[in-house]
Amino acid sequence: MKTPSWANPPPRGSGTLWEDQHPPLVAIVGPTAAGKTTLSLHLAEALDSEIVSADSRQVYRGMDIGTAKATSEEQVSVPHHLLDVVDPDQVLSLAQYQAKAYEAVDGIVSRGRVPFLVGGTGQYVMAVLEGWQVPRVPPDEALRRLLYRQAEEEGAAALHARLHALDPAAAGRIDARNVRRVVRALEVCLATGRPISEQQGRVPPPYRCLLVGLNLPRPDLYERIDARVDRMMSAGLEAEVRGLVAADYGFDLPAMSGVGYGQFAAYLAGEATLDEVVDKVKRATRRFVRQQGNWFRQQDSRIHWFEACPDPCSAVLDLVRDFIASSRVEEDRQSPWRFSEQE
């Protein structure tokens, strides 16, 4: 396994801003449409910081509207990292994302700035914050097709049972309905001959982390989701999808089967109306929000939760400023990695 860059810190006296402390890393998480982008831009501009995206869909080039990617103007005002990393027919594994995220964080810290890790993809966020050791097993597309076919023909439960036979520990952690994760776990098991659970561990990176969460009552969040989907349609989501299809990106691709894109397949085939597509996108986004709740729980004491309405920017900015100030004067030599937990 490649040694992460932060495992070899610069020598003392090298002149870096945080050379005698563990540098701060601020993560902003929460459900889709809660306002993470707006908040992160406000904070980054106020603190002259940079943003590292933790969104598994915003890594794709050409998929801008449907992923609610920061606009070109927003990217000019605040430097963003890990947007537009791969084409829609390419795969960015969790291990690859994690390595690129650490590289981006290290670069931001070296410039004397505070990195903001922003997004709603729980795997991405926690892989970075907790230092997951992710098996470096490249995708096997032929094997994946066979496993997905088994799920389609025999059901997701059957595929999950196969994983349970090979790796009960992994099966216990992965929801049978999450076919993508089940497939990946089986892929690693079959490729290496070892349970994926035996290949996973944690080596916490040397950052002091503040984890900020945004939340809204579910009815208000659903209302925001509906309004956001309507704005996406007005902004040209249909044209964006048609352009991707014209570029030979089919709906069988994982990128194109996701929320905001896969729902257009029936419409472009003449089997659904545009109104039906919009309704499906809204309902799929609501389901996705419920899944996000499995990663970011209200009971998690590491997360400083704020209600997204009224505007929490001032309160969060005060919290972040206090955290950064404490990062410059504190050094926990017993445990260099820790979350800043709520009192």
C-alpha positions in Angstrom: 0.0 0.0 0.0 1.4 3.4 -0.9 2.4 5.5 2.1 0.2 8.6 2.3 1.9 11.9 2.0 1.0 13.0 5.5 2.9 10.0 6.9 6.2 11.8 6.0 5.7 15.4 7.4 8.0 18.2 6.5 11.0 18.7 8.9 10.6 21.0 11.8 11.7 24.5 11.0 10.5 24.2 7.4 8.5 27.4 7.8 5.0 25.9 7.3 2.2 27.6 9.2 1.2 24.5 11.1 4.6 22.9 11.5 4.3 22.5 15.3 0.6 21.7 15.4 -1.8 19.3 13.7 -3.4 21.3 11.0 -7.2 21.9 11.1 -9.6 20.3 8.6 -13.2 21.5 8.6 -15.9 19.2 7.2 -19.4 20.3 6.2 -21.9 17.5 5.8 -25.6 17.0 5.7 -28.3 15.9 3.3 -28.8 17.1 -0.2 -30.3 20.5 -0.6 -29.6 21.5 3.0 -27.4 24.4 1.9 -23.8 23.0 2.2 -22.5 24.7 -0.9 -23.8 28.2 0.2 -22.4 27.8 3.7 -19.0 26.5 2.5 -18.7 29.4 0.0 -19.5 31.9 2.7 -17.0 30.4 5.1 -14.2 29.9 2.6 -14.5 33.5 1.3 -14.5 34.9 4.9 -11.5 32.8 5.9 -9.6 32.8 2.5 -9.8 29.0 2.4 -10.2 26.3 -0.2 -12.9 23.6 -0.7 -12.3 19.9 -1.4 -15.5 18.3 -2.8 -16.7 15.1 -1.1 -19.4 14.4 -3.6 -19.2 11.1 -5.6 -21.1 12.6 -8.6 -19.4 15.9 -8.9 -16.2 14.1 -9.9 -17.7 13.5 -13.4 -16.9 16.0 -16.2 -19.9 17.3 -18.1 -22.4 16.5 -15.3 -22.8 19.9 -13.8 -26.5 20.9 -13.5 -27.8 17.5 -12.2 -25.1 17.3 -9.6 -25.5 20.9 -8.3 -21.9 21.5 -9.0 -20.4 24.9 -8.0 -20.8 27.3 -10.8 -17.8 28.6 -12.8 -18.1 31.9 -11.0 -18.2 30.3 -7.6 -15.1 28.2 -8.5 -13.3 31.4 -9.4 -14.2 33.1 -6.1 -13.1 30.1 -4.1 -10.6 27.4 -5.3 -12.3 24.0 -5.5 -10.7 20.6 -5.7 -11.9 17.2 -6.9 -14.5 18.5 -9.3 -14.4 17.2 -12.9 -11.8 14.4 -12.2 -13.0 11.7 -14.6 -15.3 11.2 -17.6 -18.7 9.6 -17.0 -17.5 6.3 -18.5 -14.5 6.1 -16.1 -14.4 4.8 -12.5 -13.0 6.7 -9.6 -12.6 4.2 -6.8 -12.9 5.1 -3.1 -9.1 4.5 -2.7 -8.4 6.8 -5.6 -10.7 9.5 -4.2 -9.1 9.3 -0.8 -5.6 9.6 -2.2 -6.6 12.7 -4.2 -8.3 14.2 -1.3 -5.3 13.9 1.0 -3.2 15.4 -1.8 -5.5 18.3 -2.1 -5.7 18.8 1.7 -1.9 18.7 2.0 -1.6 21.3 -0.8 -4.1 23.6 0.9 -2.3 23.3 4.2 1.1 24.0 2.6 -0.3 27.3 1.3 -1.2 28.3 4.9 -4.9 27.9 4.3 -7.6 25.8 6.0 -9.2 23.0 3.9 -12.9 22.6 3.9 -14.1 19.1 3.0 -17.7 19.6 1.7 -20.2 17.1 0.5 -22.9 14.6 1.2 -21.2 11.3 0.2 -20.7 9.7 3.6 -18.1 7.2 2.3 -15.9 9.9 0.9 -16.1 12.1 4.0 -15.4 9.3 6.5 -12.7 7.7 4.4 -10.8 11.0 4.7 -11.6 11.9 8.3 -11.1 8.5 9.8 -8.2 7.4 7.5 -9.8 4.2 6.1 -7.4 1.7 4.7 -9.1 0.9 1.4 -8.1 -2.2 -0.6 -6.4 -1.2 -3.8 -8.2 -3.7 -6.0 -8.9 -2.3 -9.5 -12.4 -2.7 -10.9 -13.1 -5.9 -12.8 -15.9 -4.9 -15.2 -16.5 -8.4 -16.4 -17.0 -9.7 -12.9 -19.1 -6.7 -12.0 -21.5 -7.4 -14.9 -21.9 -11.0 -13.7 -22.6 -9.9 -10.1 -25.1 -7.3 -11.2 -26.8 -9.8 -13.4 -27.1 -12.2 -10.5 -28.7 -9.4 -8.4 -31.2 -8.7 -11.3 -32.1 -12.4 -11.8 -32.0 -13.7 -8.2 -32.6 -10.5 -6.2 -30.3 -8.4 -4.0 -30.8 -10.7 -1.1 -29.3 -13.6 -2.9 -26.2 -11.5 -3.8 -26.0 -10.4 -0.2 -26.2 -14.0 1.0 -23.2 -14.8 -1.3 -21.2 -12.1 0.5 -22.3 -13.4 3.9 -20.9 -16.8 3.0 -17.5 -15.3 2.1 -17.3 -12.5 4.6 -20.0 -12.4 7.4 -18.4 -9.3 9.0 -18.7 -7.3 5.8 -22.2 -8.5 5.1 -23.2 -7.4 8.6 -22.1 -3.9 7.8 -23.5 -3.6 4.3 -27.3 -3.2 3.7 -28.5 -5.9 1.3 -30.3 -3.2 -0.7 -27.0 -1.4 -1.4 -26.1 -3.6 -4.4 -23.2 -1.4 -5.4 -21.4 -1.9 -2.1 -22.2 -5.6 -2.0 -20.8 -6.0 -5.5 -17.6 -4.1 -4.5 -17.1 -6.3 -1.4 -17.6 -9.5 -3.4 -15.2 -8.1 -6.1 -12.4 -7.6 -3.5 -13.1 -11.0 -1.9 -13.0 -12.9 -5.1 -10.0 -11.0 -6.6 -7.8 -11.3 -3.5 -9.1 -14.5 -1.9 -9.4 -12.7 1.4 -12.5 -11.2 3.1 -12.6 -7.4 2.5 -13.2 -6.9 6.2 -9.7 -8.3 6.9 -8.2 -5.8 4.5 -9.9 -2.7 6.0 -8.6 -0.7 8.9 -8.0 2.8 10.0 -4.8 4.9 10.2 -6.0 8.3 11.4 -4.4 11.2 9.5 -2.7 14.0 11.6 -5.5 16.6 11.3 -7.6 18.2 14.0 -11.1 17.9 12.5 -14.2 20.0 13.0 -17.3 18.3 11.7 -20.3 20.7 11.0 -23.7 19.3 10.0 -26.6 21.1 8.4 -30.1 19.9 8.9 -33.7 20.8 8.2 -37.1 19.3 9.3 -38.0 16.7 6.7 -41.0 18.5 5.2 -38.9 21.7 4.7 -36.0 19.7 3.2 -38.4 17.9 0.7 -39.7 21.4 -0.3 -36.2 22.5 -0.9 -35.5 19.4 -3.0 -38.6 20.0 -5.1 -37.6 23.6 -5.7 -34.0 22.6 -6.6 -35.1 20.1 -9.1 -37.3 22.7 -10.7 -34.4 25.1 -10.9 -32.3 22.3 -12.5 -34.9 21.8 -15.2 -35.0 25.5 -15.8 -31.2 25.7 -16.0 -31.1 23.1 -18.8 -30.8 19.7 -17.2 -32.6 18.0 -20.1 -30.1 19.5 -22.6 -27.2 18.4 -20.4 -28.5 14.8 -20.3 -29.1 14.8 -24.1 -25.6 16.1 -24.6 -24.1 13.3 -22.5 -26.2 10.7 -24.4 -25.1 12.2 -27.7 -21.5 11.8 -26.5 -22.1 8.0 -26.2 -22.5 7.9 -22.5 -25.2 5.4 -22.0 -27.6 4.9 -19.1 -26.0 1.6 -18.2 -23.0 3.6 -16.8 -23.0 4.1 -13.0 -22.6 7.8 -13.5 -25.6 8.0 -15.9 -27.9 5.8 -13.8 -27.7 8.1 -10.8 -30.3 10.5 -9.5 -31.0 13.3 -11.9 -29.8 11.4 -15.0 -31.1 7.8 -15.0 -34.7 9.0 -14.7 -34.4 10.5 -18.2 -33.9 7.1 -19.9 -37.6 6.3 -20.3 -38.3 9.8 -21.5 -35.7 9.8 -24.2 -37.0 6.4 -25.3 -40.5 7.9 -25.7 -41.8 5.9 -22.7 -42.4 8.7 -20.3 -43.4 12.4 -20.2 -41.1 15.1 -19.0 -43.4 15.8 -16.0 -43.0 12.1 -15.0 -39.2 12.5 -15.2 -39.3 15.5 -12.9 -41.5 13.6 -10.4 -39.2 10.6 -10.5 -36.1 12.8 -9.9 -37.8 14.4 -6.9 -38.8 11.1 -5.4 -35.3 9.6 -6.1 -33.7 12.5 -4.4 -35.8 12.1 -1.3 -34.9 8.4 -1.1 -31.2 9.4 -1.4 -31.6 11.9 1.5 -32.9 9.1 3.7 -29.8 7.0 2.8 -27.5 9.9 3.7 -29.0 9.8 7.1 -27.3 6.5 7.7 -23.9 8.3 7.5 -24.7 11.5 9.3 -26.8 10.8 12.4 -28.2 13.4 14.7 -26.9 11.3 17.6 -23.3 11.5 16.4 -21.6 13.6 19.1 -18.7 14.4 16.7 -21.0 16.5 14.5 -21.9 20.0 15.4 -25.4 20.3 14.0 -27.0 23.5 12.9 -30.5 24.1 11.5 -30.2 25.4 7.9 -33.0 27.9 8.5 -32.6 30.6 9.8 -29.3 31.3 8.1 -26.6 29.7 10.3 -23.6 31.3 8.6 -22.6 33.7 11.4 -22.9 31.0 14.1 -20.9 28.5 12.1 -18.3 31.1 11.2 -17.8 31.9 14.9 -17.4 28.2 15.7 -14.9 27.7 12.9 -12.8 30.7 13.8 -12.6 29.5 17.4 -11.6 26.1 16.2 -8.9 27.4 13.9 -7.6 29.6 16.8 -7.4 26.6 19.1 -5.7 24.6 16.4 -2.8 27.1 16.4 -2.2 26.9 20.1 -3.1 23.3 21.0 -1.2 20.1 20.6 -2.6 16.8 21.8 0.5 14.7 21.7 -1.4 11.7 23.1 -3.8 11.5 20.1 -2.8 13.7 17.2 -6.0 12.9 15.4 -9.3 13.8 17.0 -12.7 15.3 16.2 -13.7 18.5 17.9 -16.7 17.1 19.7 -19.6 19.0 21.2 -19.6 19.9 24.8 
